[in-house]
Amino acid sequence: MTIYKPMTPSLRREINKAYDKQMEELNECENNCYVQMLKEIYGIQRNILTSLPDGYLIPFENEGGRQ
C-alpha cells in the first residue's frame, strides 16, 4: 500500500542519512564504472529529493500493511 508523507526537515534528514549510508558502502567497493554510476545516480536522487519544498507529498511503500 502506498502512503504519502509530507516533506519535513526531519524527513529530509532521514533521507540524507540513508543516502550517506549508501555512499559509505559504495566507498568500500573498488572504484569501477558501476560504482561511479551508482554514486552519480544517488547524488542526483538526493539533490532532487532534498530540494523539494516542505509539505511536498512523498510516496512510500508501507511494507507492513499498516500506517
MMTF fields as JSON, N, C-alpha, C and O atoms, coordinates in Angstrom:
{
  "mmtfVersion": "1.0.0",
  "mmtfProducer": "UNKNOWN",
  "numBonds": 267,
  "numAtoms": 268,
  "numGroups": 67,
  "numChains": 1,
  "numModels": 1,
  "chainsPerModel": [1],
  "groupsPerChain": [67],
  "chainIdList": ["A"],
  "bondAtomList": [4, 2, 8, 6, 12, 10, 16, 14, 20, 18, 24, 22, 28, 26, 32, 30, 36, 34, 40, 38, 44, 42, 48, 46, 52, 50, 56, 54, 60, 58, 64, 62, 68, 66, 72, 70, 76, 74, 80, 78, 84, 82, 88, 86, 92, 90, 96, 94, 100, 98, 104, 102, 108, 106, 112, 110, 116, 114, 120, 118, 124, 122, 128, 126, 132, 130, 136, 134, 140, 138, 144, 142, 148, 146, 152, 150, 156, 154, 160, 158, 164, 162, 168, 166, 172, 170, 176, 174, 180, 178, 184, 182, 188, 186, 192, 190, 196, 194, 200, 198, 204, 202, 208, 206, 212, 210, 216, 214, 220, 218, 224, 222, 228, 226, 232, 230, 236, 234, 240, 238, 244, 242, 248, 246, 252, 250, 256, 254, 260, 258, 264, 262],
  "bondOrderList": [1, 1, 1, 1, 1, 1, 1, 1, 1, 1, 1, 1, 1, 1, 1, 1, 1, 1, 1, 1, 1, 1, 1, 1, 1, 1, 1, 1, 1, 1, 1, 1, 1, 1, 1, 1, 1, 1, 1, 1, 1, 1, 1, 1, 1, 1, 1, 1, 1, 1, 1, 1, 1, 1, 1, 1, 1, 1, 1, 1, 1, 1, 1, 1, 1, 1],
  "groupList": [{"groupName": "MET", "atomNameList": ["N", "CA", "C", "O"], "elementList": ["N", "C", "C", "O"], "formalChargeList": [0, 0, 0, 0], "bondAtomList": [1, 0, 2, 1, 3, 2], "bondOrderList": [1, 1, 2], "singleLetterCode": "M", "chemCompType": "L-PEPTIDE LINKING"}, {"groupName": "THR", "atomNameList": ["N", "CA", "C", "O"], "elementList": ["N", "C", "C", "O"], "formalChargeList": [0, 0, 0, 0], "bondAtomList": [1, 0, 2, 1, 3, 2], "bondOrderList": [1, 1, 2], "singleLetterCode": "T", "chemCompType": "L-PEPTIDE LINKING"}, {"groupName": "ILE", "atomNameList": ["N", "CA", "C", "O"], "elementList": ["N", "C", "C", "O"], "formalChargeList": [0, 0, 0, 0], "bondAtomList": [1, 0, 2, 1, 3, 2], "bondOrderList": [1, 1, 2], "singleLetterCode": "I", "chemCompType": "L-PEPTIDE LINKING"}, {"groupName": "TYR", "atomNameList": ["N", "CA", "C", "O"], "elementList": ["N", "C", "C", "O"], "formalChargeList": [0, 0, 0, 0], "bondAtomList": [1, 0, 2, 1, 3, 2], "bondOrderList": [1, 1, 2], "singleLetterCode": "Y", "chemCompType": "L-PEPTIDE LINKING"}, {"groupName": "LYS", "atomNameList": ["N", "CA", "C", "O"], "elementList": ["N", "C", "C", "O"], "formalChargeList": [0, 0, 0, 0], "bondAtomList": [1, 0, 2, 1, 3, 2], "bondOrderList": [1, 1, 2], "singleLetterCode": "K", "chemCompType": "L-PEPTIDE LINKING"}, {"groupName": "PRO", "atomNameList": ["N", "CA", "C", "O"], "elementList": ["N", "C", "C", "O"], "formalChargeList": [0, 0, 0, 0], "bondAtomList": [1, 0, 2, 1, 3, 2], "bondOrderList": [1, 1, 2], "singleLetterCode": "P", "chemCompType": "L-PEPTIDE LINKING"}, {"groupName": "SER", "atomNameList": ["N", "CA", "C", "O"], "elementList": ["N", "C", "C", "O"], "formalChargeList": [0, 0, 0, 0], "bondAtomList": [1, 0, 2, 1, 3, 2], "bondOrderList": [1, 1, 2], "singleLetterCode": "S", "chemCompType": "L-PEPTIDE LINKING"}, {"groupName": "LEU", "atomNameList": ["N", "CA", "C", "O"], "elementList": ["N", "C", "C", "O"], "formalChargeList": [0, 0, 0, 0], "bondAtomList": [1, 0, 2, 1, 3, 2], "bondOrderList": [1, 1, 2], "singleLetterCode": "L", "chemCompType": "L-PEPTIDE LINKING"}, {"groupName": "ARG", "atomNameList": ["N", "CA", "C", "O"], "elementList": ["N", "C", "C", "O"], "formalChargeList": [0, 0, 0, 0], "bondAtomList": [1, 0, 2, 1, 3, 2], "bondOrderList": [1, 1, 2], "singleLetterCode": "R", "chemCompType": "L-PEPTIDE LINKING"}, {"groupName": "GLU", "atomNameList": ["N", "CA", "C", "O"], "elementList": ["N", "C", "C", "O"], "formalChargeList": [0, 0, 0, 0], "bondAtomList": [1, 0, 2, 1, 3, 2], "bondOrderList": [1, 1, 2], "singleLetterCode": "E", "chemCompType": "L-PEPTIDE LINKING"}, {"groupName": "ASN", "atomNameList": ["N", "CA", "C", "O"], "elementList": ["N", "C", "C", "O"], "formalChargeList": [0, 0, 0, 0], "bondAtomList": [1, 0, 2, 1, 3, 2], "bondOrderList": [1, 1, 2], "singleLetterCode": "N", "chemCompType": "L-PEPTIDE LINKING"}, {"groupName": "ALA", "atomNameList": ["N", "CA", "C", "O"], "elementList": ["N", "C", "C", "O"], "formalChargeList": [0, 0, 0, 0], "bondAtomList": [1, 0, 2, 1, 3, 2], "bondOrderList": [1, 1, 2], "singleLetterCode": "A", "chemCompType": "L-PEPTIDE LINKING"}, {"groupName": "ASP", "atomNameList": ["N", "CA", "C", "O"], "elementList": ["N", "C", "C", "O"], "formalChargeList": [0, 0, 0, 0], "bondAtomList": [1, 0, 2, 1, 3, 2], "bondOrderList": [1, 1, 2], "singleLetterCode": "D", "chemCompType": "L-PEPTIDE LINKING"}, {"groupName": "GLN", "atomNameList": ["N", "CA", "C", "O"], "elementList": ["N", "C", "C", "O"], "formalChargeList": [0, 0, 0, 0], "bondAtomList": [1, 0, 2, 1, 3, 2], "bondOrderList": [1, 1, 2], "singleLetterCode": "Q", "chemCompType": "L-PEPTIDE LINKING"}, {"groupName": "CYS", "atomNameList": ["N", "CA", "C", "O"], "elementList": ["N", "C", "C", "O"], "formalChargeList": [0, 0, 0, 0], "bondAtomList": [1, 0, 2, 1, 3, 2], "bondOrderList": [1, 1, 2], "singleLetterCode": "C", "chemCompType": "L-PEPTIDE LINKING"}, {"groupName": "VAL", "atomNameList": ["N", "CA", "C", "O"], "elementList": ["N", "C", "C", "O"], "formalChargeList": [0, 0, 0, 0], "bondAtomList": [1, 0, 2, 1, 3, 2], "bondOrderList": [1, 1, 2], "singleLetterCode": "V", "chemCompType": "L-PEPTIDE LINKING"}, {"groupName": "GLY", "atomNameList": ["N", "CA", "C", "O"], "elementList": ["N", "C", "C", "O"], "formalChargeList": [0, 0, 0, 0], "bondAtomList": [1, 0, 2, 1, 3, 2], "bondOrderList": [1, 1, 2], "singleLetterCode": "G", "chemCompType": "PEPTIDE LINKING"}, {"groupName": "PHE", "atomNameList": ["N", "CA", "C", "O"], "elementList": ["N", "C", "C", "O"], "formalChargeList": [0, 0, 0, 0], "bondAtomList": [1, 0, 2, 1, 3, 2], "bondOrderList": [1, 1, 2], "singleLetterCode": "F", "chemCompType": "L-PEPTIDE LINKING"}],
  "groupTypeList": [0, 1, 2, 3, 4, 5, 0, 1, 5, 6, 7, 8, 8, 9, 2, 10, 4, 11, 3, 12, 4, 13, 0, 9, 9, 7, 10, 9, 14, 9, 10, 10, 14, 3, 15, 13, 0, 7, 4, 9, 2, 3, 16, 2, 13, 8, 10, 2, 7, 1, 6, 7, 5, 12, 16, 3, 7, 2, 5, 17, 9, 10, 9, 16, 16, 8, 13],
  "groupIdList": [1, 2, 3, 4, 5, 6, 7, 8, 9, 10, 11, 12, 13, 14, 15, 16, 17, 18, 19, 20, 21, 22, 23, 24, 25, 26, 27, 28, 29, 30, 31, 32, 33, 34, 35, 36, 37, 38, 39, 40, 41, 42, 43, 44, 45, 46, 47, 48, 49, 50, 51, 52, 53, 54, 55, 56, 57, 58, 59, 60, 61, 62, 63, 64, 65, 66, 67],
  "secStructList": [7, 3, 3, 3, 3, 3, 7, 7, 2, 2, 2, 2, 2, 2, 2, 2, 2, 2, 2, 2, 2, 2, 2, 2, 2, 2, 2, 6, 1, 7, 7, 7, 2, 2, 2, 2, 2, 2, 2, 2, 2, 2, 2, 2, 2, 2, 2, 2, 2, 2, 6, 1, 7, 6, 6, 7, 3, 3, 3, 3, 3, 7, 6, 6, 1, 7, 7],
  "xCoordList": [0.842, 0.0, 0.893, 1.872, 0.557, 1.32, 0.742, -0.463, 1.613, 1.21, 2.021, 3.11, 1.499, 2.161, 2.492, 1.647, 3.742, 4.191, 4.67, 5.3, 4.379, 4.865, 6.362, 6.859, 7.058, 8.479, 8.585, 7.953, 9.381, 9.636, 11.141, 11.869, 11.619, 13.061, 13.567, 14.668, 12.779, 13.243, 13.245, 14.15, 12.253, 12.244, 13.427, 14.057, 13.726, 14.867, 16.167, 17.031, 16.307, 17.496, 17.565, 18.64, 16.418, 16.381, 16.803, 17.571, 16.299, 16.656, 18.153, 18.813, 18.689, 20.123, 20.964, 21.999, 20.529, 21.261, 21.268, 22.281, 20.131, 20.046, 20.997, 21.666, 21.059, 21.984, 23.436, 24.304, 23.705, 25.065, 25.502, 26.643, 24.587, 24.901, 25.216, 26.173, 24.41, 24.657, 26.014, 26.74, 26.353, 27.626, 28.795, 29.822, 28.65, 29.702, 29.939, 31.084, 28.869, 29.012, 29.707, 30.554, 29.349, 29.982, 31.449, 32.258, 31.8, 33.196, 34.106, 35.321, 33.527, 34.31, 34.574, 35.427, 33.854, 33.981, 35.135, 35.629, 35.541, 36.502, 35.849, 34.683, 36.591, 36.036, 36.03, 36.919, 35.004, 34.884, 33.716, 33.103, 33.421, 32.385, 31.001, 30.19, 30.717, 29.411, 29.252, 28.193, 30.296, 30.266, 30.151, 29.38, 30.898, 30.818, 29.422, 28.907, 28.802, 27.455, 26.457, 25.615, 26.553, 25.645, 25.834, 24.857, 27.07, 27.324, 26.693, 26.118, 26.798, 26.174, 24.655, 24.02, 24.08, 22.625, 22.146, 21.181, 22.816, 22.421, 22.569, 21.732, 23.615, 23.807, 22.689, 22.198, 22.289, 21.197, 19.884, 19.142, 19.592, 18.36, 18.316, 17.293, 19.425, 19.475, 19.236, 18.483, 19.869, 19.688, 18.24, 17.705, 17.61, 16.209, 15.318, 14.509, 15.47, 14.603, 14.807, 13.839, 16.042, 16.275, 15.935, 15.823, 15.768, 15.397, 13.883, 13.415, 13.116, 11.662, 11.245, 11.862, 10.213, 9.773, 9.09, 8.564, 9.107, 8.382, 6.918, 6.336, 6.335, 4.937, 4.699, 3.606, 5.711, 5.557, 5.33, 6.066, 4.323, 3.982, 4.9, 5.055, 5.506, 6.426, 5.754, 5.287, 5.694, 5.087, 6.061, 7.25, 5.544, 6.307, 5.482, 4.255, 6.169, 5.501, 5.45, 6.484, 4.276, 4.086, 4.216, 3.286, 5.37, 5.654, 4.843, 4.521, 4.501, 3.764, 2.268, 1.55, 1.798, 0.365, -0.399, -1.613, 0.288, -0.335, 0.24, 1.325, -0.494, 0.007, 0.693, 1.172],
  "yCoordList": [-1.173, 0.0, 1.244, 1.316, 2.184, 3.422, 4.438, 4.689, 5.008, 6.101, 7.33, 7.208, 8.486, 9.739, 10.499, 10.68, 10.943, 11.733, 13.08, 13.148, 14.145, 15.455, 15.599, 15.113, 16.271, 16.562, 17.514, 18.57, 17.129, 17.952, 17.994, 17.191, 18.91, 18.917, 17.589, 17.156, 16.937, 15.663, 14.558, 13.723, 14.536, 13.548, 13.802, 12.856, 15.061, 15.408, 14.881, 14.37, 15.004, 14.475, 12.96, 12.406, 12.276, 10.815, 10.381, 9.433, 11.078, 10.763, 10.955, 10.101, 12.062, 12.328, 11.277, 10.861, 10.839, 9.79, 8.489, 7.791, 8.163, 6.931, 6.992, 6.006, 8.139, 8.279, 8.275, 7.718, 8.889, 8.85, 7.418, 7.05, 6.607, 5.205, 4.455, 3.683, 4.682, 4.03, 4.436, 3.599, 5.71, 6.197, 5.595, 5.258, 5.457, 4.838, 3.399, 2.959, 2.674, 1.3, 1.256, 0.397, 2.178, 2.216, 2.617, 2.179, 3.438, 3.864, 2.699, 2.774, 1.627, 0.445, -0.437, -1.324, -0.197, -1.006, -0.516, 0.602, -1.392, -0.999, 0.094, -0.021, 1.134, 2.274, 1.983, 2.413, 1.241, 0.917, 1.71, 2.535, 1.457, 2.24, 2.043, 2.968, 0.858, 0.603, 1.374, 1.939, 1.393, 2.13, 3.62, 4.318, 4.107, 5.523, 5.892, 6.958, 5.003, 5.254, 5.331, 6.228, 4.391, 4.406, 5.655, 6.231, 6.076, 7.298, 8.507, 9.366, 8.576, 9.674, 9.637, 10.665, 8.451, 8.309, 8.697, 9.45, 8.185, 8.519, 10.005, 10.594, 10.622, 12.054, 12.858, 13.826, 12.463, 13.152, 12.968, 13.93, 11.733, 11.467, 12.282, 12.879, 12.301, 13.045, 14.528, 15.162, 15.083, 16.505, 16.829, 17.847, 15.963, 16.202, 16.139, 17.036, 15.073, 14.905, 15.99, 16.482, 16.359, 17.36, 18.771, 19.676, 18.972, 20.308, 20.514, 21.621, 19.457, 19.604, 20.489, 20.439, 21.293, 22.197, 21.437, 20.342, 22.025, 21.455, 21.302, 22.173, 20.192, 19.924, 19.11, 18.578, 19.006, 18.218, 16.767, 16.222, 16.136, 14.759, 13.766, 13.793, 12.887, 11.875, 10.507, 10.183, 9.692, 8.367, 7.374, 7.362, 6.551, 5.485, 4.216, 4.251, 3.092, 1.803, 1.347, 1.25, 1.074, 0.602, -0.915, -1.614, -1.422, -2.856, -3.681, -4.833, -3.116, -3.865, -3.897, -4.643, -3.108, -3.057, -2.133, -1.986, -1.508, -0.586, 0.801, 0.966, 1.791, 3.163, 3.58, 4.71],
  "zCoordList": [0.0, 0.0, 0.0, 0.743, -0.809, -0.877, 0.103, 0.121, 0.906, 1.787, 1.39, 0.83, 1.677, 1.331, 2.6, 3.476, 2.682, 3.826, 3.305, 2.25, 4.03, 3.589, 3.887, 4.903, 2.987, 3.209, 4.391, 4.417, 5.35, 6.525, 6.744, 6.16, 7.568, 7.841, 8.412, 8.073, 9.271, 9.842, 8.784, 8.777, 7.894, 6.807, 5.872, 5.4, 5.606, 4.762, 5.382, 4.669, 6.712, 7.397, 7.282, 7.054, 7.438, 7.3, 5.905, 5.745, 4.901, 3.52, 3.315, 2.723, 3.797, 3.651, 4.356, 3.836, 5.543, 6.264, 5.477, 5.428, 4.856, 4.066, 2.872, 2.56, 2.207, 1.08, 1.559, 0.888, 2.708, 3.261, 3.526, 3.249, 4.065, 4.346, 3.054, 2.999, 2.014, 0.73, 0.16, -0.377, 0.276, -0.246, 0.541, -0.047, 1.856, 2.665, 2.211, 2.109, 1.943, 1.468, 0.111, -0.133, -0.759, -2.078, -1.988, -2.806, -1.012, -0.855, -0.477, -0.663, 0.049, 0.393, -0.83, -0.787, -1.898, -3.114, -3.98, -3.834, -4.882, -5.909, -6.753, -7.129, -7.043, -7.77, -9.27, -10.004, -9.71, -11.128, -11.73, -11.051, -12.987, -13.669, -13.049, -13.063, -12.507, -11.901, -10.596, -10.325, -9.801, -8.538, -8.824, -8.166, -9.784, -10.15, -10.63, -10.291, -11.429, -11.923, -10.767, -10.731, -9.824, -8.677, -7.827, -7.348, -7.637, -6.867, -7.543, -6.875, -8.854, -9.595, -9.46, -9.221, -9.613, -9.51, -8.12, -7.984, -7.077, -5.706, -5.44, -4.756, -5.968, -5.784, -6.434, -5.853, -7.628, -8.327, -7.579, -7.379, -7.163, -6.423, -5.139, -4.804, -4.432, -3.168, -3.405, -2.666, -4.428, -4.721, -5.063, -4.625, -5.846, -6.209, -4.973, -4.736, -4.187, -3.019, -1.969, -1.39, -1.722, -0.673, -1.13, -0.303, -2.435, -2.911, -2.939, -3.204, -2.669, -2.642, -1.48, -0.416, -1.663, -0.592, 0.544, 0.345, 1.717, 2.85, 2.471, 1.823, 2.878, 2.601, 1.338, 1.143, 0.476, -0.757, -0.375, 0.448, -0.959, -0.594, -1.298, -2.519, -0.496, -0.979, -0.82, 0.272, -1.893, -1.757, -1.118, -1.438, -0.22, 0.42, 0.351, 0.443, 0.188, 0.236, 1.685, 2.345, 2.169, 3.533, 3.505, 3.104, 3.93, 3.842, 4.811, 4.52, 5.963, 6.961, 6.724, 7.389, 5.8, 5.529, 6.453, 6.312, 7.396, 8.33, 8.14, 7.583, 8.605, 8.526, 9.781, 9.876]
}
